[in-house]
């Protein structure tokens, strides 16, 4: 084999190797470059507010989990998945919490988890983003756009080799779109239909 042909073959093999490697890293089903973040539950909250007649009533969910891969410079491989346990609802009134978990509202025994799973994340500029995906509450799944703001990313001075980030999200849901409130409770004269939701998440990741 002459030198020109040998060099051509070698160049082809090297190029093929890099193409195959790149293709595999993108399509193996796992985010390979976006940072994997874990929620610091002690410094995070999932809260909501809804009206009862005219008065706003607030509450929160204490138990939730997530799988977050996020890099503002690599949105292609970024994704957000959040699961919220319905029976962890807390409005500071046990009787009301029990009613919310009952078949009149969330029916937590039959539908214990609310979920959001993104299929893409886009940037709106100024550290604001939209996670496009599916939101499931009870037996209803809808297309949903989850807006969020990246509050910042920095080295965590309290934990060696760890980075910390903050994310804030505020949005409004219509409970009747998801069948939360049936029978007499489907009406909005007593319990309002719009629910203001706020997510404040402190995230940690290991430095590579």
C-alpha positions as CSV (number, residue, x, y, z in Angstrom):
1,X,0.0,0.0,0.0
2,X,1.5,3.3,-1.0
3,X,1.9,6.2,1.5
4,X,-1.0,8.3,0.0
5,X,-3.4,5.4,0.1
6,X,-2.3,4.4,3.6
7,X,-2.8,8.0,4.9
8,X,-6.2,8.2,3.2
9,X,-7.3,5.0,4.9
10,X,-5.9,6.1,8.3
11,X,-7.7,9.5,8.0
12,X,-11.0,7.7,7.1
13,X,-10.7,5.4,10.1
14,X,-9.9,8.2,12.5
15,X,-12.8,10.3,11.2
16,X,-15.2,7.3,11.4
17,X,-14.2,6.7,15.1
18,X,-15.0,10.3,16.1
19,X,-18.3,10.3,14.2
20,X,-19.4,7.0,15.8
21,X,-18.3,8.2,19.3
22,X,-20.2,11.5,18.9
23,X,-23.3,9.7,17.6
24,X,-23.2,7.2,20.5
25,X,-22.9,9.9,23.2
26,X,-25.9,11.8,21.8
27,X,-28.2,8.8,21.2
28,X,-27.4,6.4,24.1
29,X,-30.5,7.8,26.0
30,X,-28.5,9.4,28.8
31,X,-27.5,13.0,29.1
32,X,-23.7,13.0,28.8
33,X,-22.7,16.6,29.3
34,X,-25.4,18.5,31.1
35,X,-24.8,18.7,34.9
36,X,-26.7,16.3,37.1
37,X,-28.2,18.3,40.0
38,X,-29.7,17.1,43.3
39,X,-32.3,19.0,45.2
40,X,-31.3,20.2,48.7
41,X,-34.7,19.7,50.3
42,X,-33.8,21.6,53.5
43,X,-33.5,24.7,51.4
44,X,-36.2,24.2,48.8
45,X,-40.0,24.4,48.7
46,X,-43.0,23.5,46.5
47,X,-45.9,25.7,47.5
48,X,-49.2,26.9,46.2
49,X,-52.0,29.4,46.8
50,X,-55.8,29.1,46.0
51,X,-58.8,31.2,47.1
52,X,-61.6,30.0,49.4
53,X,-64.4,32.4,48.7
54,X,-62.3,35.6,48.6
55,X,-59.4,34.6,50.9
56,X,-56.1,33.2,49.6
57,X,-55.2,29.9,51.3
58,X,-51.6,28.7,51.0
59,X,-50.0,25.3,51.3
60,X,-47.0,23.2,50.3
61,X,-45.9,19.7,49.5
62,X,-43.2,18.3,51.7
63,X,-42.2,15.2,49.7
64,X,-40.9,15.5,46.1
65,X,-38.1,14.1,44.0
66,X,-36.4,15.1,40.8
67,X,-34.0,14.1,38.1
68,X,-32.4,17.3,36.8
69,X,-29.8,17.6,34.1
70,X,-29.2,21.2,33.4
71,X,-26.5,23.3,31.7
72,X,-27.5,26.8,30.4
73,X,-24.8,26.3,27.7
74,X,-26.0,22.9,26.7
75,X,-29.8,22.9,26.6
76,X,-29.9,20.0,24.1
77,X,-28.9,17.5,26.7
78,X,-30.7,19.2,29.6
79,X,-33.9,17.8,31.1
80,X,-36.1,18.1,34.1
81,X,-38.3,15.5,35.8
82,X,-40.2,16.1,39.0
83,X,-42.5,13.9,41.1
84,X,-44.6,15.3,43.9
85,X,-46.3,13.0,46.5
86,X,-49.9,14.1,46.9
87,X,-50.2,12.8,50.5
88,X,-47.5,15.2,51.6
89,X,-49.8,18.2,51.1
90,X,-49.8,20.6,54.1
91,X,-52.1,23.6,54.5
92,X,-51.6,23.8,58.2
93,X,-55.0,22.2,58.8
94,X,-55.1,18.4,59.1
95,X,-58.8,18.1,58.4
96,X,-58.4,20.2,55.2
97,X,-55.3,18.2,54.2
98,X,-57.3,15.0,54.6
99,X,-60.1,16.4,52.4
100,X,-57.6,17.4,49.7
101,X,-56.3,13.9,49.6
102,X,-59.8,12.4,49.4
103,X,-61.7,11.5,46.2
104,X,-63.3,14.9,46.3
105,X,-60.0,16.4,45.2
106,X,-56.7,14.6,44.5
107,X,-57.8,11.1,45.3
108,X,-54.3,10.4,46.6
109,X,-54.9,6.7,47.2
110,X,-55.6,6.1,43.5
111,X,-53.3,8.9,42.1
112,X,-50.5,9.2,44.6
113,X,-48.1,11.2,42.4
114,X,-48.1,14.3,40.3
115,X,-45.4,14.4,37.6
116,X,-43.7,16.7,35.2
117,X,-41.3,15.4,32.5
118,X,-39.6,17.7,30.0
119,X,-38.8,16.8,26.4
120,X,-36.9,20.0,25.7
121,X,-35.7,23.2,27.3
122,X,-35.5,26.5,25.6
123,X,-34.0,29.9,26.6
124,X,-35.8,33.2,26.7
125,X,-32.7,35.2,27.6
126,X,-31.7,36.9,30.9
127,X,-31.3,33.5,32.6
128,X,-35.0,32.6,32.0
129,X,-36.0,29.3,30.5
130,X,-39.0,27.2,29.5
131,X,-39.1,23.4,30.1
132,X,-41.5,22.0,27.5
133,X,-43.1,18.7,28.5
134,X,-46.0,16.7,30.0
135,X,-47.7,17.4,33.3
136,X,-49.8,14.6,34.9
137,X,-52.2,15.2,37.7
138,X,-54.6,12.4,38.6
139,X,-55.5,10.6,35.3
140,X,-55.0,13.7,33.1
141,X,-51.8,14.5,31.1
142,X,-51.4,17.7,29.2
143,X,-48.7,19.5,27.3
144,X,-47.2,22.0,29.7
145,X,-44.6,24.8,29.6
146,X,-42.7,25.1,32.9
147,X,-41.1,28.6,33.1
148,X,-38.1,29.0,35.4
149,X,-35.3,31.4,36.2
150,X,-31.8,30.4,37.0
151,X,-30.9,32.5,40.0
152,X,-27.2,31.6,39.8
153,X,-24.5,28.9,39.9
154,X,-21.4,29.0,42.1
155,X,-18.9,26.9,44.1
156,X,-20.5,25.8,47.3
157,X,-18.2,27.3,50.1
158,X,-19.8,24.9,52.7
159,X,-19.2,21.7,50.7
160,X,-15.9,20.8,49.1
161,X,-15.9,19.9,45.4
162,X,-19.6,20.9,45.1
163,X,-21.4,23.5,43.1
164,X,-24.7,25.1,44.1
165,X,-27.5,26.5,41.9
166,X,-30.8,28.2,42.5
167,X,-34.0,27.8,40.4
168,X,-37.3,29.7,40.8
169,X,-40.5,28.9,39.0
170,X,-43.9,30.6,39.3
171,X,-46.9,29.6,37.2
172,X,-50.7,29.2,37.4
173,X,-52.8,26.0,36.9
174,X,-56.5,25.6,36.5
175,X,-57.5,22.7,38.9
176,X,-60.6,21.9,36.9
177,X,-58.4,21.0,33.8
178,X,-57.1,18.1,35.8
179,X,-60.3,17.0,37.6
180,X,-59.1,18.2,41.0
181,X,-62.5,18.9,42.6
182,X,-65.4,16.7,41.6
183,X,-69.1,16.8,42.4
184,X,-70.1,19.8,44.4
185,X,-66.4,20.7,44.6
186,X,-66.0,21.1,40.8
187,X,-67.8,24.4,41.1
188,X,-65.7,27.5,41.7
189,X,-68.0,29.5,44.0
190,X,-66.3,28.3,47.1
191,X,-62.9,27.0,46.0
192,X,-61.3,29.0,43.2
193,X,-60.2,27.3,40.0
194,X,-56.8,29.0,39.6
195,X,-53.9,27.7,41.6
196,X,-50.7,29.8,41.9
197,X,-47.7,27.5,42.2
198,X,-44.2,28.4,43.2
199,X,-41.1,26.2,43.1
200,X,-37.9,27.4,44.8
201,X,-35.2,24.8,44.5
202,X,-31.6,24.8,45.8
203,X,-29.5,22.3,43.8
204,X,-26.1,20.7,44.4
205,X,-23.8,18.9,42.0
206,X,-20.4,17.3,42.3
207,X,-17.6,19.1,40.5
208,X,-16.0,17.0,37.8
